[in-house]
Amino acid sequence: MDVREQLAMDLLGHPYGELTSQKKSVIDLIADQKPSGLGPLAKVDERDRWAKLADKVAQVGGSWRFIITFVVALAAWVTLNALLATRAFDPYPFIFLNLMLSMVAALQAPIIMMSQNRQGIIDRAAAEHDYIVNLRAELEIMLLHDKLDALRERDILARTDAIGAQLKQLCDDMMELKARR
């Protein structure tokens, strides 16, 4: 029987061919005695320039520095236009400011969503990698338990044989003592 088939039956109780691709990859790693690797973390920087830009915009747009700067800029805009009254470049009700805010929101929202979608893909890949690593660790622990059980059984048998030999020797010695009396 193939090593992979044997491992699948011993550890998971199913033939290798019936396992999911994740479980097969774990059995393959155990059979080949290879490390699980870095998984999705190794591929984090495989982004095109637009994905990097989307990530940067989401990072900046979701920071306290951006929020505080934006609030200060809005307050300055409103205050300046309120103080200039009749000479204001955007008088109350600040129609140009509303237009600019709408344009920022219209551009920023899809970019942030693109970044979140990418992050979701990375998170799913990381979760799958974690599952593989955890399953492998669990199966390796099961193998270690089996090896320890085999060692313990062998040790118990050796001790039983030694005790049996000692008992036989004691019985022989007792018989010899009885025979001398």
C-alpha positions in Angstrom: 0.0 0.0 0.0 1.2 3.5 -0.9 2.5 5.7 2.0 -0.1 8.3 1.3 -2.9 5.8 1.2 -1.7 4.3 4.5 -1.4 7.7 6.2 -4.9 8.7 5.0 -6.4 5.5 6.3 -4.5 5.6 9.6 -4.9 9.3 10.4 -8.2 10.3 8.7 -10.0 7.0 8.3 -10.6 7.5 4.5 -8.9 6.5 1.4 -6.5 9.1 -0.1 -8.6 9.5 -3.2 -11.7 10.5 -1.2 -10.0 13.3 0.7 -10.4 17.0 -0.1 -7.5 18.8 -1.8 -6.6 20.5 1.5 -6.4 17.1 3.3 -4.5 15.6 0.5 -1.9 18.4 0.6 -1.5 17.8 4.4 -1.0 14.1 3.8 1.5 14.9 1.0 3.4 17.2 3.4 3.6 14.5 6.1 4.6 11.8 3.6 7.3 14.0 2.0 8.3 15.3 5.4 8.3 18.9 4.1 7.5 22.0 6.1 4.2 23.7 5.5 5.9 26.9 4.2 4.8 30.5 4.4 1.5 30.1 2.5 -0.3 33.3 1.5 2.2 35.5 3.3 4.8 34.8 0.7 2.5 36.2 -2.0 1.4 39.4 -0.3 3.5 41.7 -2.5 2.3 40.2 -5.8 0.1 43.2 -6.6 0.0 45.5 -9.6 0.4 49.2 -9.2 -3.4 49.8 -9.1 -3.8 47.4 -6.2 -0.9 49.0 -4.4 -2.6 52.4 -5.0 -5.9 51.1 -3.7 -4.3 49.7 -0.6 -2.4 53.0 0.0 -5.6 55.1 -0.4 -7.5 52.8 2.0 -4.6 53.0 4.4 -4.5 56.8 4.3 -8.3 57.3 4.1 -8.8 55.1 7.2 -6.2 56.9 9.4 -6.7 59.4 12.2 -4.3 61.7 10.5 -6.5 61.9 7.4 -9.7 62.3 9.5 -8.2 65.1 11.6 -6.7 66.8 8.6 -10.0 66.5 6.7 -12.0 68.0 9.6 -9.6 70.9 10.0 -9.7 71.6 6.2 -13.5 71.5 6.3 -13.7 73.8 9.3 -11.2 76.2 7.7 -13.2 76.2 4.4 -16.5 76.9 6.2 -15.0 79.5 8.6 -13.2 81.3 5.8 -16.2 81.5 3.6 -18.5 82.5 6.5 -16.1 85.3 7.5 -15.7 86.6 3.9 -19.5 86.8 3.6 -20.2 88.7 0.4 -16.7 88.2 -1.0 -16.7 84.4 -0.3 -15.5 82.1 -3.1 -18.0 79.5 -1.9 -20.8 81.3 0.0 -23.3 79.5 2.2 -24.8 76.8 1.5 -21.2 75.8 0.3 -22.3 74.2 -3.0 -18.7 73.8 -4.3 -17.7 72.2 -1.0 -20.6 69.7 -1.3 -19.5 69.0 -4.9 -16.0 68.3 -3.8 -17.1 66.1 -0.9 -19.3 64.1 -3.2 -16.5 63.6 -5.7 -14.1 62.5 -2.9 -16.7 60.0 -1.6 -17.5 58.8 -5.1 -13.8 58.1 -5.8 -12.8 56.9 -2.4 -15.5 54.3 -1.8 -14.8 52.0 -4.7 -11.1 52.2 -4.1 -11.5 51.2 -0.4 -13.9 48.4 -1.5 -11.2 47.1 -3.9 -8.7 47.1 -1.1 -11.1 45.3 1.2 -11.8 42.7 -1.5 -8.0 42.1 -1.8 -7.7 41.9 1.9 -10.6 39.4 2.0 -8.8 37.2 -0.5 -5.6 37.4 1.6 -7.5 36.6 4.8 -9.2 33.6 3.2 -5.8 32.3 2.0 -4.3 32.9 5.4 -7.3 31.0 7.0 -6.8 28.1 4.6 -3.1 28.0 5.3 -3.8 28.1 9.1 -6.2 25.2 8.6 -3.6 23.2 6.8 -0.9 23.9 9.4 -3.3 23.1 12.3 -4.5 19.8 10.6 -1.0 18.8 9.9 0.0 19.5 13.5 -2.9 17.5 14.8 -2.1 14.6 12.5 1.6 14.7 13.4 0.6 14.6 17.1 -1.5 11.6 16.4 1.5 9.9 14.8 3.6 10.8 17.8 1.0 9.3 20.1 1.0 6.1 18.0 4.8 5.9 18.2 4.7 6.6 22.0 2.1 3.9 22.4 4.2 1.4 20.5 7.3 2.3 22.6 5.2 2.0 25.8 3.8 -1.3 24.7 7.3 -2.6 23.8 8.6 -1.4 27.1 5.7 -3.1 29.0 6.3 -6.4 27.1 10.0 -6.2 27.9 9.3 -5.5 31.6 6.7 -8.3 31.7 9.2 -10.7 30.2 11.9 -9.6 32.7 9.4 -9.9 35.6 8.4 -13.4 34.3 12.1 -14.4 34.1 12.6 -13.1 37.7 9.6 -15.0 38.9 10.7 -18.1 37.2 14.2 -17.7 38.8 12.5 -17.1 42.2 10.4 -20.2 41.8 13.4 -22.2 40.8 15.3 -20.8 43.8 12.4 -21.7 46.1 12.2 -25.2 44.8 15.9 -25.6 45.2 15.7 -24.3 48.8 12.8 -26.8 49.6 14.8 -29.6 48.1 17.7 -28.8 50.4 15.6 -29.0 53.6 
